[in-house]
């Protein structure tokens, strides 16, 4: 029996994880946490808010699924990596903001780190057992979100409701807006750098509207491997929770006879500048990715509250990056300080002139 602790139990990933756990006799939910909603009785140990590491200490899980949204998930990620507890990571911000600290903790703890993002789960599966020297590059696919094909002028007055109407994935509001701005793909690009130890110039992004191909790996001999499947997060969640078993799920098999369209194109970096901003933040390193994430969280929340136009999200992030010193964080306290500094700059950027 594998003992599971679920952090972020009431979000989109958390709800689907509960479905996977309930259907699998070899999985036992021993602890669950949420940010603000009551979850009494969901697991033997539950917690709402607070320091999640206290819950993990008491639960003694075999595997933690970290589905907390945003920077708030970092402390639990570092705890798991430091203690050698297997981690199913849906909180990409942990590696975006604290990639160096997480890498060092992972090296010390030696537990499994299993990505839950569909693209990174796909890369994990395509790369497993392959020598690093055989890999030429990887490709993260992006649906393009609800505004694919539009110009900047088209996006001037879009509403939160329009941004939340994702064409292929059913996700929480923050990640759905990030998909609409392509910030999510920027975060995933930085996450891939740390997960797979690849330089940024060997990580590409391609627009793929149907979301059937989740990622590709190109090898030095000219071959490429792709991971295909219908867009359903229960697949990567199940893969991470049951690894290396690969349990059955209720997801239908890919029907090749139905006439699948595998269309790819380059992202529009002028209309969606958050993707190149994220790449540049990753290349600069230090706490620049932390500043990118912090400012984006503030800006997305303001957009959803009606306090910032859609195009203003990228402007706020760009201003915060320009103000950041980017110095590497030596510990979690310094990373928290860098996050707070970027949030203060971003909040000032929301104020009317």
FISE-676381 format. One line per 4 residues: number of its first residue (from 1); their letters; for each residue z, x, y of C-alpha. Coordinates in Angstrom, 3 decimals. Each point is the difference from the previous one (the first is absolute). Example, Ala and Ser with C-alpha at 12.3 -4.5 7.8 and 13.67 -1.06 7.14 Angstrom:
1) AS) 7.800:12.300:-4.500  -0.660:1.370:3.440 .
% end
This chain:
1) XXXX) 0.000:0.000:0.000  -1.040:1.408:3.383  2.504:-0.761:2.765  -1.794:-0.951:3.240 .
5) XXXX) 1.323:-0.059:3.559  -2.210:-1.945:2.391  0.204:0.755:3.711  -1.820:-2.498:2.191 .
9) XXXX) 0.341:-2.862:-2.449  -1.120:-2.793:2.326  -3.236:1.571:1.233  -3.460:-0.336:-1.517 .
13) XXXX) 0.385:3.010:-2.304  3.551:-0.984:-0.923  -0.933:-3.540:-1.006  -2.852:1.224:-2.188 .
17) XXXX) 2.249:2.659:-1.539  2.463:-2.697:-1.001  -2.829:-1.762:-1.807  -0.832:3.202:-1.889 .
21) XXXX) 3.641:0.646:-0.937  0.550:-3.583:-1.165  -3.043:0.210:-2.284  0.893:3.328:-1.598 .
25) XXXX) 2.809:0.128:-2.604  0.417:3.741:0.485  0.867:-0.252:3.691  3.429:-0.986:1.339 .
29) XXXX) 0.713:-0.670:3.673  3.423:1.531:0.677  -0.044:0.050:3.807  -1.906:-1.578:2.862 .
33) XXXX) 0.071:0.316:3.757  -1.552:-1.798:2.949  -0.094:0.686:3.695  1.459:-3.271:1.243 .
37) XXXX) -0.503:-2.871:-2.457  2.707:-1.030:-2.450  -0.766:0.921:-3.631  3.298:-0.927:-1.661 .
41) XXXX) -0.377:-0.233:-3.774  -3.388:1.718:-0.125  1.490:3.010:-1.816  3.446:1.170:-1.141 .
45) XXXX) 0.246:2.064:3.184  -1.519:-1.230:3.270  0.121:1.136:3.601  -1.330:-1.280:3.296 .
49) XXXX) -0.595:2.695:2.605  2.143:3.097:0.298  -0.292:3.397:-1.659  -2.006:-0.537:-3.174 .
53) XXXX) 1.169:3.268:-1.538  3.444:-1.538:-0.537  -1.601:-2.703:-2.140  -1.995:2.580:-1.972 .
57) XXXX) 3.107:2.079:-0.667  1.713:-3.034:-1.509  -3.022:-1.264:-1.938  -0.932:3.276:-1.756 .
61) XXXX) -3.614:-1.144:-0.533  -2.617:1.694:-2.147  -2.688:-0.861:2.561  0.069:-1.160:3.610 .
65) XXXX) -2.823:-2.049:1.500  0.168:0.666:3.730  -1.867:-2.858:1.667  1.867:0.168:3.302 .
69) XXXX) -2.326:-0.288:2.992  -0.146:2.869:2.476  2.173:2.974:0.889  3.062:-1.856:-1.303 .
73) XXXX) -1.030:0.895:-3.550  0.166:3.767:0.488  3.665:0.593:-0.801  -0.265:-1.731:-3.389 .
77) XXXX) -3.142:1.978:-0.839  1.724:3.299:0.728  3.023:-1.074:-2.075  -2.188:-0.743:-3.027 .
81) XXXX) -1.992:3.213:0.288  3.118:2.124:0.509  1.812:-1.558:-2.977  -2.959:0.152:-2.380 .
85) XXXX) -0.160:-3.785:-0.351  -3.505:-1.260:-0.760  -1.485:-1.589:3.111  -2.720:-2.632:0.249 .
89) XXXX) -0.969:0.380:3.629  -1.485:-2.886:1.956  1.576:1.228:3.239  -2.789:2.312:1.160 .
93) XXXX) 1.837:0.689:3.246  2.467:2.155:-1.951  -2.646:2.632:-0.629  -1.772:-0.516:3.308 .
97) XXXX) 3.139:0.641:2.047  1.935:2.319:-2.295  -2.668:1.616:-2.144  1.370:3.541:0.178 .
101) XXXX) 3.593:-1.088:-0.660  -1.127:-2.292:-2.827  -2.083:2.750:-1.615  2.958:2.370:0.048 .
105) XXXX) 2.356:-2.652:-1.413  -2.495:-0.855:-2.733  -0.238:3.652:-1.016  3.774:0.153:-0.323 .
109) XXXX) 0.487:-3.326:-1.792  -3.023:0.177:-2.333  -0.145:-3.770:-0.548  -3.232:-1.961:-0.289 .
113) XXXX) -1.686:-1.151:3.186  -2.343:-2.901:-0.737  -2.007:-1.420:2.906  -0.293:-3.783:0.269 .
117) XXXX) -2.609:-0.265:2.756  -3.142:-1.110:-1.822  -2.046:2.956:1.271  2.576:2.629:-0.899 .
121) XXXX) 0.727:-1.594:-3.350  -3.751:0.182:-0.659  -0.086:3.682:0.968  3.031:0.707:-2.181 .
125) XXXX) -1.803:-1.502:-2.981  -3.296:1.794:0.679  1.725:3.351:0.571  2.516:-0.110:-2.843 .
129) XXXX) -0.453:2.974:-2.296  -2.646:1.602:2.219  0.367:3.541:1.251  0.230:0.275:3.784 .
133) XXXX) -2.768:2.586:-0.038  -2.433:-2.584:-1.417  0.410:-2.453:2.894  -2.465:0.135:2.876 .
137) XXXX) 1.237:-2.937:2.117  1.366:-3.534:-0.126  -1.112:-3.226:1.645  2.332:-2.773:1.142 .
141) XXXX) -1.743:-3.339:0.313  0.743:-2.550:2.712  -1.089:-3.619:0.154  -0.522:0.300:3.744 .
145) XXXX) 2.396:-2.886:0.592  -0.863:-3.246:1.776  -1.764:1.757:2.897  -2.487:2.128:-1.901 .
149) XXXX) -3.274:0.203:1.890  1.418:-1.049:3.356  -0.187:2.074:3.179  2.859:0.890:2.336 .
153) XXXX) -1.124:-2.725:2.380  0.230:-2.512:-2.843  3.635:0.966:-0.615  1.326:-0.321:3.537 .
157) XXXX) 1.468:-3.473:-0.480  0.648:-0.310:-3.734  3.225:-1.753:-0.984  2.673:0.916:-2.558 .
161) XXXX) -1.193:-2.918:-2.124  -3.494:1.485:-0.129  1.353:3.453:-0.827  2.102:-1.419:-2.843 .
165) XXXX) -3.010:-1.663:-1.678  -0.769:2.852:-2.411  -3.192:-0.564:-2.010  1.075:1.476:-3.357 .
169) XXXX) 3.724:0.881:-0.163  3.136:-2.150:0.294  2.570:2.197:1.747  2.889:-0.153:2.457 .
173) XXXX) -0.695:-0.356:3.748  0.595:3.621:1.021  -2.269:1.556:-2.623  -2.622:-2.709:0.599 .
177) XXXX) -0.198:0.839:3.703  -0.135:3.696:-0.959  -2.970:-0.835:-2.191  -1.692:-1.774:2.904 .
181) XXXX) 0.398:3.080:2.239  -0.695:2.496:-2.849  3.408:1.545:0.766  0.917:-0.770:-3.593 .
185) XXXX) -2.815:2.210:-1.234  1.218:2.718:2.346  3.494:-0.264:-1.464  -1.474:0.102:-3.505 .
189) XXXX) -2.022:3.094:0.887  3.200:1.861:0.984  1.773:-1.331:-3.083  -2.819:1.269:-2.241 .
193) XXXX) 0.302:3.456:1.564  3.620:0.247:-1.120  -0.339:-1.807:-3.331  -2.898:2.074:-1.278 .
197) XXXX) 0.353:3.223:2.023  -3.506:-0.295:1.443  -1.159:1.261:3.408  -1.114:-2.698:2.415 .
201) XXXX) -3.632:1.099:-0.012  -0.141:-0.892:-3.718  1.288:-3.544:0.482  -2.649:-2.494:1.083 .
205) XXXX) 0.076:-3.665:0.934  -2.808:-2.428:-0.823  -0.319:-3.669:0.909  -0.425:-2.122:-3.136 .
209) XXXX) 0.202:-3.719:0.895  0.573:-1.500:-3.459  2.978:2.269:-0.831  -1.125:0.365:-3.615 .
213) XXXX) -0.054:3.818:0.079  3.463:1.156:1.044  -0.654:3.744:0.161  -2.342:2.714:-1.263 .
217) XXXX) 0.460:3.628:-0.984  -2.859:2.464:0.314  0.059:3.028:-2.302  -1.490:3.440:0.464 .
221) XXXX) -2.700:-0.632:-2.608  -1.502:-2.841:2.033  1.579:-2.820:-2.024  2.139:-2.724:1.580 .
225) XXXX) 2.584:-2.289:-1.581  0.805:-3.368:1.544  2.800:-2.483:-0.647  -1.249:-3.600:0.004 .
229) XXXX) 1.720:-3.355:-0.264  0.492:-3.276:1.811  2.209:0.371:3.108  3.426:-1.015:-1.296 .
233) XXXX) 3.136:2.027:0.697  1.580:-1.016:-3.287  -2.214:2.587:-1.698  1.324:3.122:1.800 .
237) XXXX) 3.533:-1.440:0.017  -0.102:-0.488:-3.766  -1.523:3.450:-0.506  2.872:1.622:1.907 .
241) XXXX) 2.788:-2.065:-1.569  -1.171:0.413:-3.599  -1.495:3.514:0.199  -1.143:1.539:-2.297 .
245) XXXX) -0.289:-3.170:-2.091  -2.572:-1.910:2.130  1.209:-3.492:-0.902  -2.164:-3.107:-0.083 .
249) XXXX) -0.254:-2.123:3.169  -1.473:-3.476:0.614  -2.756:1.487:2.183  -3.499:-0.849:-1.308 .
253) XXXX) -2.280:2.747:-1.214  -2.789:1.086:2.328  -3.056:-2.167:-0.659  -2.970:2.313:0.394 .
257) XXXX) -2.446:-2.774:-0.870  1.044:-2.033:3.040  -2.031:2.229:2.313  2.442:2.389:1.643 .
261) XXXX) -1.039:1.558:3.280  1.213:3.569:0.543  -0.783:0.618:3.655  1.338:2.986:1.926 .
265) XXXX) -0.310:1.174:3.597  1.665:2.351:2.458  2.880:-1.368:2.116  -0.663:-0.749:3.669 .
269) XXXX) 2.322:2.557:1.596  -0.791:-1.071:3.563  0.938:-3.631:-0.501  2.984:0.881:-2.217 .
273) XXXX) 1.468:3.186:1.528  3.300:-0.134:-1.894  -1.667:1.523:-3.050  -1.114:3.206:1.768 .
277) XXXX) 3.321:0.094:1.878  1.841:-0.031:-3.325  -2.209:2.735:-1.423  0.626:2.170:3.051 .
281) XXXX) 3.752:-0.645:-0.187  -0.060:1.054:-3.646  -1.950:3.163:0.745  2.399:0.959:2.786 .
285) XXXX) 2.913:-0.514:-2.385  3.649:0.300:0.950  1.333:-3.276:1.330  -3.327:-1.213:1.395 .
289) XXXX) -0.521:-2.338:-2.991  3.530:-1.307:0.583  -0.870:-0.713:3.639  -3.224:-1.730:-1.057 .
293) XXXX) 1.862:-2.270:-2.401  2.852:-0.791:2.394  -2.299:-0.926:2.879  -2.195:-2.069:-2.296 .
297) XXXX) 3.000:-1.964:-1.307  1.077:-0.790:3.560  -3.514:-0.934:1.093  -0.734:-2.223:-3.011 .
301) XXXX) 3.284:-1.872:0.477  -0.895:-0.545:3.668  -3.472:-1.250:-0.926  1.430:-2.458:-2.530 .
305) XXXX) 2.452:-1.210:2.675  -2.827:-0.550:2.474  1.188:2.794:2.324  -2.948:2.357:-0.534 .
309) XXXX) -3.739:-0.537:-0.436  -1.638:1.170:-3.211  -1.766:2.943:1.648  3.295:1.004:1.599 .
313) XXXX) 1.400:1.055:-3.375  -2.146:3.142:-0.099  0.672:0.719:3.668  3.767:-0.056:-0.537 .
317) XXXX) -0.289:2.298:-3.011  -2.247:2.450:1.835  2.451:0.202:2.903  2.924:0.610:-2.347 .
321) XXXX) -1.858:2.805:-1.774  -0.840:1.607:3.333  3.690:-0.055:0.969  1.328:1.300:-3.336 .
325) XXXX) 0.891:3.680:-0.390  -0.762:-0.163:-3.733  2.567:2.632:-0.962  0.686:-0.004:-3.767 .
329) XXXX) 3.202:-1.763:-1.077  2.445:2.197:-1.885  1.974:-2.942:-1.357  0.191:-3.783:-0.002 .
333) XXXX) 2.033:-0.125:3.215  -2.735:1.832:1.915  -2.614:-2.306:-1.488  2.012:-3.045:1.080 .
337) XXXX) 0.176:1.481:3.499  -3.779:0.539:0.098  -0.533:-3.581:-1.152  2.326:-1.322:2.698 .
341) XXXX) -1.676:2.084:2.714  -3.440:-1.338:-0.927  1.305:-3.567:-0.037  1.435:0.407:3.493 .
345) XXXX) -3.351:1.266:1.298  -1.799:-2.853:-1.740  2.376:-2.600:1.427  -0.628:1.361:3.502 .
349) XXXX) -3.705:-0.397:-0.667  0.555:-3.718:-0.520  1.442:-0.505:3.452  -2.326:-1.556:2.597 .
353) X) -1.232:2.416:2.631 .
% end
